[in-house]
Amino acid sequence: MYDVAIVGTGPAGLSAALTLKLHNKDIIWFGSAELSDKVGKSEKIANYPGVPMVSGADLNEAFRKQAEEMGLEMTDKRVTSIADMGDRKMLLADNEMFEAKTVLLSTGVAAAKGMENEDRLLGRGVSYCATCDGFLYKGKTVAVYCTDERMAHDIKYLEEICGKVYVYTSFAYDLTSENSEKLAKPIKKLDGGLKCDTIELLDGTQISVDGVFILRPSIAPNSLFPGLELDGAHIKVDRNQETNYKGCFAAGDCTGRPYQITKAVGEGNIAAHAILERLSE
Ligand SMILES: Cc1cc2nc3c(=O)[nH]c(=O)nc-3n(C[C@H](O)[C@H](O)[C@H](O)COP(=O)(O)OP(=O)(O)OC[C@H]3O[C@@H](n4cnc5c(N)ncnc54)[C@H](O)[C@@H]3O)c2cc1C
């Protein structure tokens, strides 16, 4: 079992990982090889102390180098579900289970608002993970809504195993099966009683499906970790960055405004120290 599972490789996750590594903690760190998309996209950052007028790409590269030099290893697995088992937390990432004594959520802010009925039908025909749940829809009809180009291979996988795939992407994507069909509009609403059986597009078109895969870079915190207390769209934390689940902490944009690198770094550091204290109990 790991001491800490950190979900997110942005400035908040990195800041916490550095401190925890200095204290020799056993860490599993989930995120992406690019560390933070958001930092990478910033043209010029003028308010990060000690690094005047740095481009986001350069700051991200400095972050990456520092992580590498500290011997921090990151896995690009995407966490799709977390459960609290009291003194340990279970994390599901790309169909693999991980166990940790504590968790830090540093997932950034979920850019997209969820679809209507998404929460209610999650796990009932609605999935965030093609690798985990794709086989359940072998030969069946599914819809895929994808806003992260890095997950294009998941669409391809679904096209290989499903009977029919309706695809909506926010980026250019070439269908790989003649049984697939592009959706002209994004999905607005999911419908069904016990199970999702219909999608409704922004223009009102309704389509019958057996399942829906929603592939976004970030998942709403309470979908990721059911029962997590929120304050609006953000994760509610105390002064130690601890959530309503003992041993589960959150830092960075996911805890609220201002969305700033310095805040993310500061909260990551507070969380790391609070985690050290928890682990020593
Ligand atoms: C265009 C732009 C310009 C900006 N300019 C500035 C600026 O000048 N100054 C400033 O201070 N701030 C700026 N910001 C804001 C700044 O980038 C954010 O405040 C900062 O990146 C937040 O850090 P974070 O660690 O909380 O989250 P993020 O940097 O968003 O990182 C979140 C990480 O979590 C990962 N993740 C999410 N969900 C999962 C999951 N389920 N499993 C695994 N990994 C997951 C993501 O892949 C990502 O690596 C700018 C943002 C943008 C978009």
The ligand as a Gaussian input file, in Angstrom:
#p B3LYP/6-31G(d) Opt

LIG

0 1
 C       -4.493000      30.163000     -20.625000
 C       -4.179000      30.189000     -19.155000
 C       -3.325000      31.160000     -18.661000
 C       -3.010000      31.182000     -17.279000
 N       -2.150000      32.137000     -16.810000
 C       -1.810000      32.137000     -15.502000
 C       -0.868000      33.101000     -14.990000
 O       -0.379000      33.969000     -15.721000
 N       -0.573000      33.056000     -13.663000
 C       -1.110000      32.123000     -12.832000
 O       -0.769000      32.092000     -11.643000
 N       -1.997000      31.207000     -13.285000
 C       -2.360000      31.190000     -14.590000
 N       -3.272000      30.262000     -15.053000
 C       -3.919000      29.337000     -14.092000
 C       -3.009000      28.160000     -13.706000
 O       -2.591000      27.487000     -14.870000
 C       -3.768000      27.222000     -12.776000
 O       -4.206000      27.948000     -11.651000
 C       -2.875000      26.076000     -12.304000
 O       -2.409000      25.299000     -13.388000
 C       -3.641000      25.181000     -11.320000
 O       -2.836000      24.128000     -10.933000
 P       -3.458000      22.749000     -10.410000
 O       -2.298000      21.912000     -10.013000
 O       -4.511000      23.034000      -9.407000
 O       -4.242000      22.098000     -11.649000
 P       -3.817000      21.852000     -13.164000
 O       -2.625000      22.633000     -13.552000
 O       -5.064000      22.032000     -13.929000
 O       -3.401000      20.329000     -13.174000
 C       -4.333000      19.320000     -12.961000
 C       -3.727000      17.980000     -13.344000
 O       -4.585000      16.924000     -12.938000
 C       -4.615000      15.918000     -13.936000
 N       -5.858000      15.185000     -13.744000
 C       -7.119000      15.683000     -13.664000
 N       -7.994000      14.699000     -13.442000
 C       -7.262000      13.553000     -13.372000
 C       -7.603000      12.177000     -13.171000
 N       -8.864000      11.815000     -12.982000
 N       -6.604000      11.255000     -13.159000
 C       -5.320000      11.629000     -13.347000
 N       -4.939000      12.910000     -13.544000
 C       -5.899000      13.844000     -13.561000
 C       -4.548000      16.725000     -15.235000
 O       -4.133000      15.910000     -16.300000
 C       -3.497000      17.763000     -14.842000
 O       -2.208000      17.205000     -15.011000
 C       -3.584000      30.220000     -16.411000
 C       -4.449000      29.239000     -16.926000
 C       -4.742000      29.221000     -18.282000
 C       -5.683000      28.149000     -18.800000

